[in-house]
Amino acid sequence: MAGREVVASARPVASFENGLRRSVMSVGAPPERLRLSDRMIHYKVPGVSVAIIEGCKVALARGFGVKGEGGGAVAADTLFQAASISKPVAALGALRLVEQGKLTLDTDIRTRMRGWTLPENDLMRGHPVTLRGLLSHGGGLTVHGFGGYPAGDSVPTVAQILDGLPPANSAPVRVDKAPGSGWRYSGGGYTVAQLLMTEAANRDFAGLMKRLVLGPLGMAQSTYQQPLPAAWEPRAARGHVPDGTMVKGRWHTYPELAAAGLWTTPSDLARFAIDVIQADRGQSDAILSPRMADDMLRKQTGDFGLGVALGGEGEARSFSHGGANAGYRAQLLAFPETCQGAVVMTNSDNGGPLITEVMRALADTYGWPDAMKSREVTRARLDRAQLSHFVGAYQLTQNPDVKIDIAEDGSGGIDLSLSGGPRKELWAESPTRLVSPDDGIAIERTGDPGTAAQALTVEVSATTRYEAKRVTPPQ
């Protein structure tokens, strides 16, 4: 299943593809190491591409699997939609405009906008929306993300997107939280930043980003052009939905370029990450000044810098960003102190847990300062009758479109599927609690363990929980 390899380092490159680890491991069980090829089948992910950063170089770039129907094998230069990893690259372009004196970080953006203007309201009085706020998700703006436009659909202008006017398929971008009052992710804010940048430079966004970032960093396999130019299409991986079939029309178009519109490769995103690290280290050949790089990698709102999520301390200090467009999932992670990291891109909605398993294998193989340890749990022994009380169809109360199906797996256990995605094994931690070793999602029920569950708490992380209610009667 392997594609072409690109090695840009004199040191030996270790193999990682037979060392994947799941999110959760059983106490007392032998160390688990899984094969990438098997996990791709398990998750219904047709293609994966990986670029590894070692010693501030792209040490390895490699493709696995296939682009999709009629596309051939994934190679190191196969294009994927970066989705929200478009944001940190766009942020780097915005910071370059700040250094050129064409934008400022801390003035009211409404004083710099010539055409469309963000409507004022009482929340903005004394609390202006600034470029710093837009890039760090502290501007108080609405619209978390965008769904894109299927092939053949009309594509809106930026102004139509920002006002939520047809043919836009997203809500208007407005301030409904006092700017500077806290963090809230906003793709809408990055679309405002996109307009701000193009007006300041008097250039279209794709051309501007090629001049500011993609060209100077040698990101020759990257473009913000949407739709993707026809000449680039043969190198592009097709997107896939949870059941493993291809996105209708191969992929969606995203006119929200700064938020979600970048087509690229893991190697090119690794070049971006390396340059940010080199700027942070004060190297003269980086395209950003050390002062601005320090701003970018310093917490501005919550745990977010300018364009990137920040984590860890000391050698484990990191910056990262994930991406999720229709049919694609991706992740960038870099450690500035050791100049290590990786970019993993997939052509499937199911790619998220697989990417995390790949990252754990890379942490083990390359000795990352963050070991990305799997959580260990003590498994409880439940009989079939006890497990059967969880079986049923549920939906999230906050988002009824998200369906949870828990069923018997045919071997005495139970598993779950989220909205038609691949089925995931479930382990019992107690008579009322189950956990998925694939991604760590925990299912907690209340009430009498001897009766069918009518409601569940779905624990995605230590801080994120959702409620789900049964939508089918118990058998």
N, C-alpha and C positions, 0 to 999 in steps of 0.2 A: 504493500500500500504506500510505500514511501515515494516521495517526489524527489526533485533535485536538492542537493545540499550545497550551501555556500558557506565556506569556512574562511574567516578573516582574522584568524589568530594562530600564532605559532604553537601555542600550547595544545596538548591533546584535548579533544572534545569528548566528553563523557556521553554515554547513552542514557537516555531517560525514559524511553517509550515503553519499557517493561517494568517500570517502578511506580505506577500510579497508586495513590492512596485515596480511600474514600473519606468522607467527612467524619464518620464515626466508626470506631473500632471496638470490638468486644474485649472486655477485661479478661486476661489470661489466654487469649487466642494468639496463635503465631502471627508475626508481623505480616500484614497483607500487602502484596505487591501485584498490581493488575496490568494487563497489556493494553496499550492505547487502542490497538485494532479491535480488541474485544469490547472495550468501553464505548467506542464509536458505534458499534453494532447495538449495544445495550441502549444507548441514548438516541439511536436513529439519527446520528450526525454523519452526513456523507463526507464532509471534508474539514480538515484542520490544517492550519498553518502556524508555525512557531518560529520566532526569532529570539535568540538568547544573547543578552548583553553580559560580557565578561571583560573586565579591565578596560572599560570605556570603548569597546569594540563590539561589532556584531559578530559574535564568535560562531554562531551557527544559525542558518535559516533553512527550514525544511518543511515540505508539504506532505500531507498524508491524505489518502482517500481520493475522492473525486469532486469535481466542481458541481456535478449534477447532470441531469439528462442532456446528452449531447455535448458535454463540456470537456471531457477528458480528465486526466489526473491533476490534482492540486500540486503546484510547484511553488518554489520560493517566491516567484514573481506573480502568482495568482492574486487578482484583486478581490478584496472584500469590502463591504460597507463598514466603515469604522463606527457608524452610529454616533453615540454620544462622545466617543473619543475624538470626534470632530471639535468638541468644545476646547480642550486644552491647546490644540494646535491653533485654533482661531484666537484663543487668548494670547498666545505668543505673538501672533500678528498684531493684535490690538496694542500690546505692550511696546512693540516696535514703533507703532504710530505715535504712542506717547513719547517715546524717546526722540522721535523726529519732530516733536512739537505740534503735531496735527490733532492730537487728542490729549485730554487730561484725565487723570484718574479720579479726581475728587471734586469736580465742579458739576453742577446740575446739567444733566444731558440735554434737557429741554432747551438750554441756551445754545446748543451746538447743532440742533436738528433743523433742517431747512424745509423739508417736505412734510411727511407724516410726523406728528408730534404726540407723545404720550399724554393722554388726557389727564388734566390735573384734578385732584380731589383733596378733601380735607386732610387725609393721611399724609400727603406730601408737603403740607405747609410746615416749614421748619425742618423737614426731613427729605431733602432732595434725593432723587434717584441719580446715582453716579455710575461711572464705568466700573469703578472698584466694586460697587454693589452688584452690578450685573455679572461680573466675572466670578464673584465669590458666592453667588446665589443669596445675597443679602439685600436685594433691591425691593423685596416685597411684591414681586410680579407673579402673575398667574401663569397657567399652562405648563404643566410638568413636562410633557413630551408630545411627540407628533407621530401619527400613524403612517404618514407618507401617502402617495397617490399611486394606485395600481395602474399598470400599463393601459393606455387608452383613455384614462380619465383626464379631465382638464386640470391644469396646474395653476394655482393662484399666484399673484404677485406678492411681494413682501408686505405691501400695504394691506392687501386683502387678508393675508394671514394675521396681521397684527390687529385688524378690526373684526376678524371672524366673519368676513363676508364671502358669499359664494364666489368661486367654487372651493373656498377653504373648508376643510373638514374639522377644524379645531376652533375652540372658543376664542373670543377676543383676549388680547394680552392687556391686562390692566393692573394697576396697583390696588390690592385689597388688604395689604398689611403694611404697617408703617415701615418705610425704608430704613434699614439699619437696626431693626428691632429683633432680628434673628434670622436663622438660616432656613431657607426653603428652596428646594431644587426647582429651577425654572428654565426650561428650554425656551419659553417665551422671552425671558430676559436676554438670552443669547441671540435671539432673532432681532431684538431691538439693537443689540450691540452690532450685529451684522449691518443693519441699516446705518448706524452711526459711523461705522468704519468706511463704508462705501461713499457716504456723503463727504467725509473728511478728506478722503483721498481722490474723490471724483473718478472712481474706477469701479468696474463690476467686481463682485466679491471673489470669483474664481481667479480672475486675472490678478487681483490685488494680493491674494494669498500665495499665488505662484511667485510673485515678485518679492514678497516680504519673508516668506518662510520656505515654501516647497523648493524653490530654485536654490536659494543660498545653502540649504541643508542637503542638497543632492537627493531630494525625495522625488526622483524622476518617475516613479511608478504611482504617483498620487495626483489626484485632481479633485477640486470642488465643483467641477462642472456637473450640472444636473439638467436634463437626463445625461447619463453616461454617454460620451461620444461613441459613435458606431465603431470607430477604429479600435476602441479599447474593449469592446464587448467580448471578443473571443477569449480574453484573458480573465474574465470575471467569473467568480463562483456564483452559482444560482442560489437564491435563498430557499429555505425549506421550512414548512410549518410543523407543528408537533407530531402529526401522524407520519411524518417522513416524506410526504409528497412536496413537490416544488411549488413555491409561491406562484400564483397565476401571473403570467407575463414575466416570470423569472425573478423580478425584484420590483420594489416600489421606487418612485421618484420622490426626493426630499428637497423641496425648494428652501427649506429652513437650513441653509447651508452651514452656518456657523454652529448650529445645534446638532445637526445630524447628517450633513451632506457629503462628507469626505469619503471617496473611494481610495483605498491604499493597500499596502502590504505590511505585514509585521516588521520587515526589515526597515521600511521607511519610517514607521512609528518608533522603532528602536533608535534610528538616527535623530529623531526629534528628542527623545528622552536623553540621549547621550549629550546633545548640545545644551539642554537645560542644565544637566549636571556640570558640564564644563563651564557654563556661565556662572553657576553657583560657586565653582572653584576659582573663578577669576581668570580663566584662560582667555587670552586676547583674541583667539580665533572664533570664539562663540559669537552668535549673532545678537545676544542680549547682554547688557551690561551686568556686572556683579550686583550692583545696587538693585536693579530691576528684578534680577533672578532671585535675590533675597526676598523681595516683596512677593514674588510668585510663589515661593516655597515657605512663606510664613503664614500662619493661620490668620485669616481675615474675618471670616464668619463661621462660627462653629469649628469644625475640623477641615474647613476648606481654605485653600490659598486662592491664588488667581488662576482659575482654570483647572486645578487639580485637587484631589482629596489627599490629605496628609495624615500620616500615621507613624507610629513607632518612635523610639528615642535612641540616641547614641548611634551605634553602627546600624541599628535596625530602622533608623529614620527612613521614611519612604514617601514617594508620591505615586499616585495611581489614578486611573479612571477606567470605568467600564462602558460598554456600549451595547444597546439593544434596539435594533431596527427590525422591521418585519422580515423574518427569515435569517437573521444574523445575530450572533453574540460575539463579543470581543472583550479583552482585558489587557491593560497596560499596567505594569508594576516596575518601579525602579528604586534602587537604594543608592542615594547620592554618596554616602560615606565610602562604600566599597565599589561603586560604579558597576553594579550588577543589576540584573533584572530580566524581564522577558515581556514579549507581546504574544498573545495567543488569540487567533481569530478563527471563527467557525461559520459555516453556512447553514445554521439551523437555529430555530427558536429554542431547541433543547440544549444548546451549547454551554449554558452557564455552569452547571455542575461538572461537566467534563473539563471545562477550562480550569476550574479550581483543582481538580484531581491532577491535571498536567502541571499546574503551578506547584503543587506539593511535591511531585516527582522532581521538578527542577530545583526546589529548595533542598531536597535530599542530595541530589546529584552534584550541585555546585556549591553546597555549603553556604546558603544564603544566611544573612544575619537574623532573619525571621525564619524559624524552622517550620512554620505553618503546621504545627502538630495537629493530628487528628484527636478528637475528643474520645475518651474511653468511657464506656458505659457497662454496667453490670446488667446482664440480660435476665429478665424474669421468665419463668416457665408458666405459660398459660395454655390451658387446654383449648380444644376447638370451640367448645361452647362459649368460653370466655372471650375468645377472639371474635366470634360471630356477632357479638353485641356491637362491635364497631362497624360491621359490614353495612354498607348503604351508600346512597348518593346524597351529597351535601352541596351547599353553595355558600359563599361568603356573604354575610349580611351587608358588609360595606360595599361589596362589588358582586352582585348576583351573576355576572358573566363568568366568574371564576368558579368552576365546578370541581368537586373532589369526589372521586369514586373509589371506595374501599371495597375490596372483594377478596374472596378466598383464592389462593394462588395455585391450588391443585396439589400441593405437597404438604398440607397441614398448616400452612401459615397464611398470612394475608398480605396484600400489597395495595398501593394506591396509585391513582393517576390524576394529574392536575389538568383539567380542561383538554382531555384527549391526548395528553403527552404520554411518554413511555411509562410503563408500570414500574414502580419502585418498591423494593422489599421494605417491609416494616418489622422492626424488632420491638418487643415488649420490654419496657423498663419497670412497669408495675401493672396491676390490673386496670388502671385508668390512664396509662400513658404509653404511647407508641412513639418510635423515632425512626426516621429514614436514614440508614447509613450512607446513602448516596449524597444527600445534601444537608443532613442534620435537622430537617424540618421535624418538629415534634407535634404530636396530636394528643391533646388532653381532653378527657371527658369528665363531666360532673354527674352527680346522681348515683343511683344504685348500680354497681358494676354487674349485677345480675339481670339487668334489663337493657333493652336496645337503647343505644345512645340517640338522643334527640338533638343534641347540640355538641359542638366541639370548639375548643380553642386551638387555633393553628399558630404555633410558635415558630416564626421564621428565624428569629435571632433573639438574643437576650433582651432586646429593647423593642422588638416588633412582633405584635400579636394581632391576630384577626379572629373574629367569631364566625362560626359556620353553623347553619341549621340544616337538619335533615329535610330532604325534599321527596324522599320515597318512604312509604310506610314499611316498618319492619316486617320481615317474612314470618 
